[in-house]
Amino acid sequence: MPLPDATMAARRQISTAEPDGEFNLATALRACLSCCHFVIGRDGAVLACTPDDGDFLSRQIAPGTRLASVSMALEELAGRAQTTGETQVVPVLVLHGADGAPRQVRATAVPLVCGGESLVILNLADTTRFVLCQKRLAQLDRLATSGTLAASMAHEIKNALVAVKTFVDLLIEKNKDDELAELVQRELARVNTLVRQLLRNGASPQPEYVPVRLHDVLEHSLLMIRAQLSDKLICVNRTFAAAPDVVQGDPQQLEQVFVNLLLNAVEATGPQGSLTVQTECFTPPSAAVGDPARAGQPHVRVSVADTGTGMAPEALARMFEPFFTTKSHGTGLGLLISQRIVQQHHGAIQVESQPNKGTTFRVLLPARPETA
């Protein structure tokens, strides 16, 4: 039965982008309402299909196509409907397109007798994007809950910081020559800034861009994890070859990125392992840059490599997902936050890992143009 023109016009507006592309809620909701219809004959051949359905599953399905060549599960479903004379429904059926990509559908087979011939009307509703939509909404709900909890905790932390700052200031006054004195003051001020930001609007602070020497940031970051390195007798290899090493960015946020990467490397590395931190000037191809407008421009690349346990391919594919973690005590937000900070700095973060061979993170940041 032909579909009304208005319905067909709406169907043609639905994006056919793959589910692993950029997520768009409106597109996902429209896709959840789309479906296709096939008329199946007694011999399991497609007799007719609604317009635009010939390319279902990224393959040509035209009248005369055998249903078995598309999916044995669909042929069995249509066969049960013809045999029993009752509507058959499979709420979740995974089909694979010609490109090998999985697609989840809801399949309904309705028996019909027309002109003495036994037919089946097969309805397939693509629910792939609906599942993705459910997943993203669950992540948003958890993020909203985390934000509310963070704001309430920030209030209590702010009160405790008053006493902590007073005590730390007294200790620093008596130990001005200690190399950690300046670091403690600096980090305490950073915590205080983060707490104020959370109490003000719950959002992450926006970067305050100034010229930043990455080598200084990396030295501060390594100093922050000195105790963890010492506890596990991890050897640190530095190769700071980037010249110049200046980028335009927020030094506190960049330090947050590198401290997180370094801590992850230390946790993954066993006793007496090694950690390598390298910098170099690099002009990446357009596919590697964070901002396409900066393709072909000089970048500074920072590599953090460990000799730890590495990651399995399935974990590697999900490492930047909210709340995904392989740690028993992890939050699953550290790498996500680091990625967003790097993206705010028009950069990109890449990772390579092999089980039992270690992991390497590479952070690409646009180099600051030299001024006279």
C-alpha positions, 0 to 999 in steps of 0.5 A: 500500500503506498504511503501518503505523500506527507509521510514519504516526505518526512521519511526522506528527511531522516538522516541515514548517518551511521550511529557512531557518528555525531549524535543528534537528539532530534535526528535520533528521535526522527529515526526511531519513528521511521520504518520500512515495509516489505510484502513477502510471497509464499516462496519467501521472495520480496514482492513489493516494498515501500519507496526508499526501502530498496536501500535498507541495510545499505544493500539493494532490496528489490522485488524478486529478492529472496528474503533468505539472502537478506537475513535467515532470521527474517525468513524464519519470522515470515515463515512462522507468520504464514504457517500459524496465521498469527502476527509474529513480533521480534522486539530486538533483532540485530541485522548486518548491512552490506557494510558489516555494520550492525543495526538493531530493528523491531520486526513484525510479520503480519499474515495476509490473504490477498486474492487467495494467495498467502502473503506476509507484510513485514515491518522493520523499525530501526531502533539503533538510534533509539538505543543510542538515545537511551544510552546518552540520556542515561549518561546525561542523567548521571552527569546532572546528578554528579553536578548536584552532588559536586555543588553540595560537596563544594559548599562543605569543602569551602568551609574546610578550606578556611581552616586548611589555608590558615594552617598551611600559611603558618607552615609555609611561613616557617618553611619558606625555603622548602621547594614544595612551599610555592607548589602547595600555595599554588595548588591550594589557590587552584582548589579554592578557584574550582570550589568558587566556580562550582558554587557560582554556576556548577560549570567548569571554569573557562580557560584563561588564555595566556602564553604558557611554556609547556615544559614548565607545566610538565615539570610542575606536573611531575613534581605533583606526582613525585611521591607516587613515583618514589613509592613504586620506584618508577624511573622517569625519562624526560626528553623536552625537545620542543623549541619553542614550547610556548602555547596559548592556554590556561596553565592550570587546566593544562596542568590538570590534563598532564597530572591526570595522564601521569597519574594514570600512567603511574597506576598502570605501571608496576614497581620499578617500571618506567615513564617517558615524557617527551615533547617535540615540535610537530606539524600534523596532517589535517586528520590529526589536528583538533581544529581543522582551521589549524591544519598545517600549522606548527603544534607542540606534541607531548607524549606520555608513555608507560610500561604498564598493563596496557588496555584491551581494544574494547576498553580503548574504544570506550576510554573517553566515555563518561563514567567508563573506567577499568579501575575499581576506585575510578570515576570514569571522568578524568580522561573525559575532562582531559579531552574536553580541556584539550579540545577547548585549547584547539588541540587533540588527544590520541592514544595507543595501547597494547595489553601488557606492553603499555600505553602512550598518550599524545597531546597536540596543542597549537604552538603560539605564533612567535612575535617580534 
